Amino acid sequence: MNSPIWRPFTQMKTTPEPLKVKRGEGVWLELEDDRRILDCISSWWVTIHGHAHPALAEALYQQALQLEHVIFAGFTHDPAEQLAQKLLAQLPSELTKVFFSDNGSTAIEVALKMAYQYWRNLGEDRTRFITFEGGYHGDTIGAMSIGAGSTWWQKFRDLMFETALVPFPETYEGDADIDRKESEVLDAIAQLLQQQNIIGIFIEPLIQGAGGMRMCRPQFLQNLRTLADQFNVLLIYDEVMTGFGRTGELFACLKSAATPDIICLSKGLSGGCLPLSVTIATEAIYQAFYQDDPTQAFYHGHSYTGNPLACATGVVSLDLLTENPQAYQRLEALHWKFLDRYLLDHSRLKHFRVCGTIAAMEVRTDEESGYFNAISPRLRSQFLEAGFLLRPLGDTLYIMPPYCITEAELESIYAVIDRTLNSL
């Protein structure tokens, strides 16, 4: 294939040619050569209801007949209003104002700027965020800055702003050291909060996604909320990945019983149909901008802010989730069932963990653990050859399927992992 496309997260010189997909249905992708691939990772975690869902397709079609787009400054429309109201109805009552943008990175940039200007509008000169090692928040400069613990961003260091970086208290099945890890991290954060320049604490709640599906306990987030209140700083959740059922609850903030001051949502927001995101803030934050002085307004926006097509699919997607929560709530038990049947005793695997719809584990290798571990492309190629889309994050192997997956289809993923590891 002689394509002009420069693909994402890809070393174009050494990577094999991409597979051409002609259609999708449910958990399946059908290739140009008629092979079928089981999408085990929801196509970068967005297609929560599966591919080509008829209700989402119909919503998109009907909205396209009425209004495809309109400027969102000075105008509004029913899909955006309905989606905002439906989101707030499912979130903690403290979160009251919805700011639209168009992808996960922009949702993060909105939160960064909103939090920074919030303190400026109150007359306080705060300049630093507390962030976590291994965090990933997107690929724009601000998002990279608060994800500076990642190895990917070193080439852009001179463009990024500094944050106060602390360890992430990751845990897994059988971890006897988690209490100590959490205590040390909380002590480190408390020390940083003694300073007067902290804007807030920025975290992926319960699960760090691209950093290796590293998981923390709900009580850690509860303790963060306590510290944020004690020292009067903002707590900001990046739920771009964890939102919309991924953790087994509709949102990680509900599962952890710890409400943030700002929450960022994207990926599954539109059901995987179109780019869409929101940044949702408390009334207190909103009121700091709600003034007669025009210079105190939040001057941020995007051409496709509040796009009606994306919002229309978002309304239907959220309805699907709230009408049938069992679709995602059932998956945690199934993950453990098949882990126990196929993988828990496997000599090549360690550090098993499950949170809601997500299962993850580490592959034992002789190389240093991390994203560039050579086991990843090797496994990815073998899984594709067998008909499964799995993309290990270095030596981290994870499963994050669409919620429509059947028990038999999920079991087939675990079976192919077992067979593939046995063949190494």
DRENTORKOL-158100 format. One record per residue (C-alpha): residue in one letter; chain; x, y, z. Coordinates in steps of 0.5 Angstrom, whole numbers. Layout:
N
R | type | mol | X | Y | Z
R | a | A | X | Y | Z
...
***
This chain:
424
R | type | mol | X | Y | Z
R | m | A | 0 | 0 | 0
R | n | A | 3 | 7 | -2
R | s | A | -1 | 11 | 3
R | p | A | 1 | 19 | 4
R | i | A | -2 | 18 | 11
R | w | A | 3 | 19 | 17
R | r | A | 0 | 14 | 23
R | p | A | 0 | 16 | 30
R | f | A | 4 | 13 | 35
R | t | A | 8 | 9 | 29
R | q | A | 15 | 9 | 27
R | m | A | 13 | 9 | 20
R | k | A | 20 | 6 | 17
R | t | A | 20 | -1 | 21
R | t | A | 12 | -2 | 22
R | p | A | 8 | -7 | 18
R | e | A | 3 | -4 | 13
R | p | A | -3 | -3 | 16
R | l | A | -9 | -7 | 16
R | k | A | -15 | -4 | 12
R | v | A | -22 | -5 | 15
R | k | A | -28 | -5 | 11
R | r | A | -33 | -5 | 16
R | g | A | -35 | -7 | 23
R | e | A | -40 | -10 | 27
R | g | A | -41 | -11 | 35
R | v | A | -34 | -13 | 37
R | w | A | -32 | -15 | 30
R | l | A | -28 | -12 | 25
R | e | A | -28 | -14 | 18
R | l | A | -22 | -13 | 14
R | e | A | -21 | -12 | 6
R | d | A | -19 | -19 | 5
R | d | A | -25 | -22 | 9
R | r | A | -22 | -24 | 15
R | r | A | -25 | -22 | 22
R | i | A | -21 | -19 | 28
R | l | A | -24 | -19 | 35
R | d | A | -23 | -12 | 38
R | c | A | -21 | -13 | 45
R | i | A | -19 | -6 | 46
R | s | A | -25 | -2 | 44
R | s | A | -21 | 1 | 38
R | w | A | -17 | 5 | 43
R | w | A | -22 | 5 | 48
R | v | A | -28 | 9 | 45
R | t | A | -33 | 4 | 42
R | i | A | -36 | 2 | 48
R | h | A | -42 | -1 | 45
R | g | A | -39 | -4 | 39
R | h | A | -38 | -2 | 32
R | a | A | -44 | 0 | 28
R | h | A | -49 | 0 | 33
R | p | A | -56 | 2 | 30
R | a | A | -58 | 6 | 35
R | l | A | -52 | 11 | 35
R | a | A | -52 | 10 | 27
R | e | A | -60 | 13 | 27
R | a | A | -58 | 18 | 32
R | l | A | -53 | 21 | 27
R | y | A | -57 | 20 | 21
R | q | A | -63 | 24 | 24
R | q | A | -59 | 29 | 27
R | a | A | -55 | 30 | 20
R | l | A | -62 | 32 | 17
R | q | A | -63 | 37 | 22
R | l | A | -57 | 41 | 24
R | e | A | -50 | 39 | 22
R | h | A | -46 | 44 | 26
R | v | A | -47 | 51 | 29
R | i | A | -42 | 56 | 32
R | f | A | -43 | 55 | 40
R | a | A | -42 | 62 | 42
R | g | A | -48 | 66 | 42
R | f | A | -52 | 60 | 40
R | t | A | -54 | 53 | 43
R | h | A | -58 | 47 | 41
R | d | A | -62 | 41 | 44
R | p | A | -57 | 36 | 43
R | a | A | -52 | 39 | 47
R | e | A | -57 | 42 | 52
R | q | A | -60 | 35 | 53
R | l | A | -53 | 32 | 53
R | a | A | -51 | 37 | 59
R | q | A | -57 | 35 | 63
R | k | A | -56 | 28 | 62
R | l | A | -49 | 28 | 64
R | l | A | -50 | 32 | 70
R | a | A | -56 | 28 | 73
R | q | A | -51 | 22 | 73
R | l | A | -45 | 26 | 76
R | p | A | -45 | 28 | 84
R | s | A | -49 | 34 | 85
R | e | A | -43 | 39 | 86
R | l | A | -41 | 39 | 79
R | t | A | -46 | 44 | 75
R | k | A | -43 | 47 | 69
R | v | A | -41 | 43 | 63
R | f | A | -36 | 46 | 58
R | f | A | -35 | 43 | 51
R | s | A | -29 | 41 | 47
R | d | A | -27 | 36 | 42
R | n | A | -22 | 31 | 44
R | g | A | -19 | 28 | 51
R | s | A | -13 | 33 | 50
R | t | A | -17 | 39 | 49
R | a | A | -21 | 37 | 55
R | i | A | -15 | 37 | 59
R | e | A | -13 | 43 | 56
R | v | A | -19 | 47 | 58
R | a | A | -19 | 44 | 65
R | l | A | -11 | 46 | 66
R | k | A | -13 | 53 | 64
R | m | A | -20 | 53 | 68
R | a | A | -16 | 51 | 74
R | y | A | -10 | 56 | 73
R | q | A | -15 | 62 | 72
R | y | A | -20 | 60 | 77
R | w | A | -14 | 62 | 82
R | r | A | -12 | 68 | 78
R | n | A | -19 | 71 | 78
R | l | A | -19 | 70 | 86
R | g | A | -13 | 74 | 86
R | e | A | -8 | 68 | 88
R | d | A | -2 | 67 | 84
R | r | A | -2 | 60 | 84
R | t | A | 3 | 56 | 78
R | r | A | 4 | 49 | 80
R | f | A | 0 | 42 | 79
R | i | A | 1 | 36 | 83
R | t | A | 2 | 30 | 78
R | f | A | 3 | 23 | 78
R | e | A | 9 | 19 | 75
R | g | A | 6 | 14 | 70
R | g | A | 0 | 19 | 68
R | y | A | -2 | 20 | 61
R | h | A | -7 | 26 | 59
R | g | A | -6 | 27 | 52
R | d | A | -1 | 30 | 47
R | t | A | -2 | 37 | 47
R | i | A | 3 | 41 | 51
R | g | A | -1 | 42 | 57
R | a | A | -3 | 35 | 57
R | m | A | 4 | 33 | 56
R | s | A | 7 | 37 | 62
R | i | A | 2 | 34 | 67
R | g | A | 4 | 27 | 64
R | a | A | 11 | 29 | 64
R | g | A | 13 | 22 | 68
R | s | A | 12 | 19 | 61
R | t | A | 18 | 17 | 57
R | w | A | 15 | 19 | 51
R | w | A | 15 | 27 | 52
R | q | A | 23 | 28 | 53
R | k | A | 24 | 31 | 46
R | f | A | 19 | 36 | 48
R | r | A | 22 | 38 | 55
R | d | A | 24 | 45 | 53
R | l | A | 16 | 46 | 51
R | m | A | 13 | 44 | 57
R | f | A | 12 | 47 | 64
R | e | A | 14 | 44 | 71
R | t | A | 10 | 40 | 75
R | a | A | 11 | 37 | 82
R | l | A | 11 | 30 | 80
R | v | A | 10 | 24 | 86
R | p | A | 9 | 17 | 85
R | f | A | 3 | 13 | 83
R | p | A | 1 | 8 | 89
R | e | A | 0 | 2 | 84
R | t | A | -3 | -4 | 86
R | y | A | -5 | -11 | 84
R | e | A | -8 | -18 | 87
R | g | A | -4 | -20 | 93
R | d | A | 0 | -14 | 94
R | a | A | 2 | -14 | 101
R | d | A | 6 | -7 | 101
R | i | A | 0 | -2 | 98
R | d | A | -1 | 1 | 105
R | r | A | 6 | 3 | 106
R | k | A | 6 | 6 | 98
R | e | A | 0 | 10 | 99
R | s | A | 2 | 13 | 106
R | e | A | 9 | 15 | 103
R | v | A | 5 | 18 | 97
R | l | A | 0 | 22 | 101
R | d | A | 6 | 24 | 106
R | a | A | 9 | 27 | 100
R | i | A | 3 | 31 | 97
R | a | A | 2 | 34 | 104
R | q | A | 9 | 36 | 104
R | l | A | 8 | 39 | 97
R | l | A | 1 | 42 | 99
R | q | A | 5 | 46 | 105
R | q | A | 7 | 51 | 99
R | q | A | 3 | 57 | 97
R | n | A | 3 | 56 | 90
R | i | A | -1 | 49 | 88
R | i | A | -7 | 50 | 84
R | g | A | -9 | 43 | 84
R | i | A | -8 | 35 | 84
R | f | A | -9 | 32 | 77
R | i | A | -10 | 25 | 77
R | e | A | -13 | 19 | 73
R | p | A | -18 | 16 | 78
R | l | A | -17 | 9 | 79
R | i | A | -13 | 7 | 73
R | q | A | -7 | 10 | 69
R | g | A | -9 | 8 | 62
R | a | A | -3 | 9 | 57
R | g | A | 2 | 9 | 63
R | g | A | 1 | 1 | 64
R | m | A | -6 | 0 | 66
R | r | A | -4 | 1 | 73
R | m | A | -9 | 1 | 79
R | c | A | -10 | 5 | 85
R | r | A | -15 | 4 | 91
R | p | A | -21 | 8 | 92
R | q | A | -19 | 10 | 99
R | f | A | -13 | 13 | 96
R | l | A | -18 | 18 | 92
R | q | A | -22 | 19 | 98
R | n | A | -15 | 21 | 102
R | l | A | -13 | 26 | 96
R | r | A | -20 | 29 | 97
R | t | A | -19 | 30 | 104
R | l | A | -12 | 33 | 103
R | a | A | -15 | 38 | 97
R | d | A | -20 | 40 | 102
R | q | A | -15 | 41 | 108
R | f | A | -10 | 45 | 104
R | n | A | -15 | 49 | 99
R | v | A | -13 | 46 | 93
R | l | A | -17 | 43 | 87
R | l | A | -18 | 36 | 85
R | i | A | -18 | 35 | 78
R | y | A | -20 | 28 | 75
R | d | A | -18 | 26 | 68
R | e | A | -24 | 21 | 67
R | v | A | -23 | 21 | 59
R | m | A | -21 | 13 | 59
R | t | A | -25 | 11 | 66
R | g | A | -31 | 15 | 64
R | f | A | -38 | 11 | 62
R | g | A | -37 | 5 | 65
R | r | A | -30 | 3 | 64
R | t | A | -29 | 2 | 72
R | g | A | -35 | -2 | 73
R | e | A | -39 | 4 | 75
R | l | A | -41 | 10 | 70
R | f | A | -36 | 14 | 73
R | a | A | -29 | 13 | 77
R | c | A | -31 | 19 | 82
R | l | A | -38 | 15 | 83
R | k | A | -34 | 8 | 85
R | s | A | -29 | 12 | 89
R | a | A | -34 | 16 | 93
R | a | A | -29 | 22 | 92
R | t | A | -32 | 28 | 88
R | p | A | -27 | 32 | 84
R | d | A | -28 | 40 | 83
R | i | A | -27 | 39 | 75
R | i | A | -28 | 32 | 71
R | c | A | -25 | 31 | 64
R | l | A | -29 | 26 | 60
R | s | A | -28 | 24 | 53
R | k | A | -27 | 17 | 49
R | g | A | -34 | 14 | 50
R | l | A | -38 | 20 | 51
R | s | A | -40 | 20 | 44
R | g | A | -41 | 12 | 44
R | g | A | -34 | 12 | 40
R | c | A | -38 | 15 | 34
R | l | A | -35 | 22 | 33
R | p | A | -30 | 26 | 37
R | l | A | -33 | 30 | 43
R | s | A | -31 | 32 | 50
R | v | A | -33 | 36 | 56
R | t | A | -30 | 39 | 62
R | i | A | -35 | 39 | 68
R | a | A | -33 | 44 | 74
R | t | A | -37 | 46 | 80
R | e | A | -41 | 52 | 81
R | a | A | -36 | 55 | 86
R | i | A | -31 | 55 | 80
R | y | A | -36 | 57 | 75
R | q | A | -38 | 63 | 80
R | a | A | -31 | 66 | 80
R | f | A | -31 | 67 | 72
R | y | A | -39 | 70 | 72
R | q | A | -37 | 77 | 73
R | d | A | -39 | 84 | 70
R | d | A | -31 | 85 | 68
R | p | A | -31 | 82 | 61
R | t | A | -23 | 80 | 62
R | q | A | -25 | 75 | 68
R | a | A | -29 | 71 | 63
R | f | A | -26 | 64 | 60
R | y | A | -23 | 65 | 53
R | h | A | -23 | 59 | 50
R | g | A | -26 | 55 | 45
R | h | A | -26 | 51 | 39
R | s | A | -29 | 51 | 32
R | y | A | -33 | 44 | 33
R | t | A | -35 | 46 | 40
R | g | A | -41 | 43 | 42
R | n | A | -42 | 39 | 35
R | p | A | -49 | 37 | 34
R | l | A | -48 | 31 | 31
R | a | A | -43 | 28 | 36
R | c | A | -48 | 31 | 42
R | a | A | -54 | 27 | 39
R | t | A | -50 | 20 | 39
R | g | A | -47 | 22 | 46
R | v | A | -55 | 23 | 48
R | v | A | -56 | 16 | 46
R | s | A | -50 | 13 | 48
R | l | A | -51 | 15 | 55
R | d | A | -58 | 13 | 55
R | l | A | -56 | 6 | 53
R | l | A | -51 | 6 | 59
R | t | A | -56 | 8 | 64
R | e | A | -62 | 3 | 61
R | n | A | -57 | -3 | 61
R | p | A | -52 | -2 | 66
R | q | A | -51 | -10 | 67
R | a | A | -48 | -9 | 60
R | y | A | -41 | -7 | 63
R | q | A | -42 | -9 | 71
R | r | A | -42 | -16 | 69
R | l | A | -35 | -16 | 66
R | e | A | -31 | -16 | 72
R | a | A | -33 | -22 | 75
R | l | A | -32 | -25 | 68
R | h | A | -25 | -23 | 67
R | w | A | -23 | -26 | 74
R | k | A | -27 | -32 | 72
R | f | A | -23 | -33 | 66
R | l | A | -16 | -31 | 69
R | d | A | -17 | -36 | 74
R | r | A | -19 | -41 | 68
R | y | A | -13 | -39 | 64
R | l | A | -8 | -35 | 66
R | l | A | -7 | -34 | 74
R | d | A | -2 | -39 | 74
R | h | A | 2 | -38 | 68
R | s | A | 9 | -37 | 69
R | r | A | 10 | -32 | 64
R | l | A | 5 | -27 | 67
R | k | A | 5 | -23 | 74
R | h | A | 1 | -17 | 77
R | f | A | -6 | -19 | 75
R | r | A | -11 | -13 | 77
R | v | A | -18 | -12 | 75
R | c | A | -22 | -6 | 75
R | g | A | -29 | -6 | 72
R | t | A | -29 | -8 | 65
R | i | A | -21 | -8 | 65
R | a | A | -16 | -13 | 66
R | a | A | -9 | -12 | 66
R | m | A | -2 | -16 | 67
R | e | A | 5 | -16 | 66
R | v | A | 9 | -21 | 62
R | r | A | 15 | -23 | 65
R | t | A | 21 | -21 | 60
R | d | A | 29 | -21 | 61
R | e | A | 28 | -13 | 59
R | e | A | 27 | -7 | 63
R | s | A | 19 | -6 | 64
R | g | A | 16 | -1 | 60
R | y | A | 13 | 2 | 54
R | f | A | 19 | 0 | 49
R | n | A | 19 | -7 | 51
R | a | A | 20 | -11 | 45
R | i | A | 15 | -16 | 47
R | s | A | 10 | -11 | 45
R | p | A | 10 | -12 | 38
R | r | A | 12 | -19 | 38
R | l | A | 6 | -21 | 42
R | r | A | 1 | -16 | 38
R | s | A | 3 | -19 | 31
R | q | A | 2 | -26 | 34
R | f | A | -5 | -24 | 36
R | l | A | -7 | -21 | 30
R | e | A | -5 | -27 | 26
R | a | A | -10 | -31 | 30
R | g | A | -15 | -26 | 29
R | f | A | -15 | -21 | 36
R | l | A | -14 | -14 | 36
R | l | A | -9 | -13 | 43
R | r | A | -4 | -8 | 43
R | p | A | 0 | -9 | 49
R | l | A | 3 | -3 | 53
R | g | A | 10 | -5 | 53
R | d | A | 10 | -11 | 57
R | t | A | 3 | -10 | 60
R | l | A | -2 | -14 | 57
R | y | A | -9 | -11 | 58
R | i | A | -16 | -13 | 55
R | m | A | -22 | -7 | 55
R | p | A | -27 | -10 | 50
R | p | A | -34 | -7 | 48
R | y | A | -39 | -8 | 53
R | c | A | -43 | -12 | 48
R | i | A | -38 | -18 | 48
R | t | A | -41 | -25 | 49
R | e | A | -38 | -29 | 55
R | a | A | -36 | -34 | 49
R | e | A | -32 | -28 | 46
R | l | A | -29 | -26 | 52
R | e | A | -26 | -33 | 54
R | s | A | -23 | -34 | 47
R | i | A | -19 | -28 | 48
R | y | A | -16 | -31 | 55
R | a | A | -15 | -37 | 51
R | v | A | -11 | -34 | 45
R | i | A | -7 | -31 | 50
R | d | A | -5 | -37 | 54
R | r | A | -4 | -41 | 47
R | t | A | 1 | -35 | 45
R | l | A | 5 | -34 | 51
R | n | A | 6 | -42 | 51
R | s | A | 9 | -41 | 44
R | l | A | 14 | -36 | 46
***
